[in-house]
Each structure stands twice: as structure tokens, then as C-alpha cells.
Amino acid sequence: MVAAIVADPGDEAAWMVYADWLLERNHPRGELIQLGPLAASGDRAAAWRIRALEADEDVFLSPRLLERAAQWRFAFERGFLRLAEFHHHARQSVDAEAIGALCADAHAGLLATLVLQIFEYTRNYDPVTGTDLPQYLRTDVGDLGAELGRLRRLDRLVVHGVACDALVHRNLRQLKTDSLTCRGARIDLPALEVLEWAARSEQDAWGAVLDVPLPRLRSVSIGRGYESMIAPLAASPIAGRLQRFAIVTDDVTTIETLARHSGAFANLSELDVRGIHEDLEQIEVDRLRQGLERVFPRCSIGIRWSDLLPDPPEVVPARDLDAVEVDEQSRRPDGTIDAMAKFNRGR
């Protein structure tokens, strides 16, 4: 019955058959399945009941996954897992068994979002923010590519800080990852539409991601990009198909290089540029914007520099303390003001 739902989530009859079977055995998942459409239609009582039932998530996990539940944060829909996120504060780090237990759970067949971000904070303070920096490692989690193959409905994957030999999935549409995680990985993602990429070093900035066919890719975002990343992207077939491109960089020359390669991005309709670690005057930011508008005339362009600098304080006009605001509807016949009148009218 679970396999029938995973194969066709739109088949409501399959859901109801399973719900009846569960209710006969007094399992709360059956009630969750029944309440799902009611809550989706705006029934507040159904939504409250769902929250009450989901408060005890242990009954919705397989015994194997329950042993590793402290490592995960879950979100459910009709009693099935829809989101799983590795818990940063878990005492035990993620490993092959934690991934295997999740992907082997029958009710993870409809999992849409998986978040794996493994890092440790270093004592090297960020010179701009003054905070500790996260250090991403290459944690061994087993054959991640094979485990992901069990999650047929996976739509979004966020993966950082693991040793990934292969990223293979037929239906994955959104991927957020980095060059360290994918170093040497085999990538086969024919349905990928959105890529959020972080370069951990300039030497392996893109890894192998530009060397594989990604026929549906339409949006690329680069976190802390390097100037040397622009030319390889422009030379790849991906550039001509992109509709949205975003980049965060600490070097103005990166944006100038992007402008020189504008011809490669023929279908670009949205360009978002953000700068860090550079304090530019507004006139310089405006000059950058004008240069991009000339070479990308059909693009909606957003540009903001010095994201990490504080916004200017809001100027609040001084209040004239001698000016008394009078609510005329609260004035008594003798001219005095009834202080409770406005409140009583509100009631």
C-alpha cells in the first residue's frame, strides 16, 4: 500500500485504502492521512489535530530510523516524511548508518527535501563579521549516490561537508552544494533546474559540474565566486540556457569579467550581484550597475555591495511634545476628552 502511494501520490484512492487499514489497527498515521486534505482546504480544526498528532513523531518512524532520530529534524505530510535535516547540535555526527536508516524507511518514499550540512566552527575569526568561521570537512557517509536512489520523489538536496563519490538522481530539480563535497564526484542529474554552488577554493572552483550535461539547468547561484570562474561558465553550454544568474564576490573585477562575457548569456533575464569585503561608494556601485545594464539590456538587474556593512540608521523626525493629538469623537459636550471613548468604540 505504501508503494502504491509513492508510485502515484495523486491517487487519493490509494491513500484512503491505506488510511482504513491503519485505522483498523489504531495507528495515528491513518488519521493524519484523512485529515491532510481537510487541513489543505483551510480547516483549522484539522490543522490543530495534525499538529497534536505529529508532536509524537516517534510512532511515525521505523525502528531503525528511530534509533537515529536525535540526529535529524523531520517534517511530515499525511504521516509521510517530506523533509529531513541533519541536526547540527546532535552529539553524534552523521554517518553511513544515519543516511541508510533514513533512506530505508518505507515512509521516506515521498521525501522532497534532504539537508546535510556537516561543519565545525574554527577559532579563526572572520575579519569582517568578527564571528567564528564554519569549516566544512569531507565526512564519510557511505555511498550517498546509491542511498539517494531510494528517494524517488526527492526534489531538493542541500549537501555540504561530506565525501560524495556520486550525485545521481533522475528527478532532483534543486541542488545546493560546493566544490569540496563534489570533488571528483560523478554527477548525473538530468532533471536539475536550480544549482546553488559554493567554491571552497579557486583551484577546484567548479569541479566537474561544468563537464556533465545538465539539459534543464536554468538558474545558477555562486556563493563567494572567483573571477576565474566566469570564463569557464561562459564557455560551457549551460551559459546559453541560463535564465537567472546570481553571484556573491569580494572582487569588483569579477563583475567586470562577467560584463565582458555577456554575449554567452543570451537568454539571461535576471542578474543578481552582491559584494562582500569591499566598501564602495554609492557612485561606484551605480557605475557598476550602469555597465551591467549596457551589456545586459534585457535583464532585471539587482546589485548591492558591502552586504556586511550596517544599514544607515533610520532618521525619525522629532515629535513636537507640545502638540496634543485630539480624537474629536472622544470630546464631551463640555469640551473635555473622554480618555476611554476610543477604546470603548473599538470594543
Secondary structure, DSSP 8 states (H G I E B T S, - for coil): -HHHHHH-TT-HHHHHHHHHHHHHTT-HHHHHHHHHHHHHTT-HHHHHHHHHHHT-GGGGS-HHHHTTGGGEEEEEETTEEEEEEE-TT-SS---HHHHHHHHH-GGGTT--EEEEE-EEEEEEE-TTT-SEEEEE--EE-S-HHHHHTT-TT--EEEEESEE-SEEE-SS--EEEEETTTTTT-EEE-TT--EEEEE-S-STTSSTTGGGS--TT--EEEEEEE-GGGHHHHHHSHHHHH-SEEEEEES-HHHHHHHHHTGGG-TT--EEEEEE-S----HHHHHHHHHHHHHH-TTSEEEEE--TTS-----------TT-----GGGB-TTS-B-TTHHHHHH-
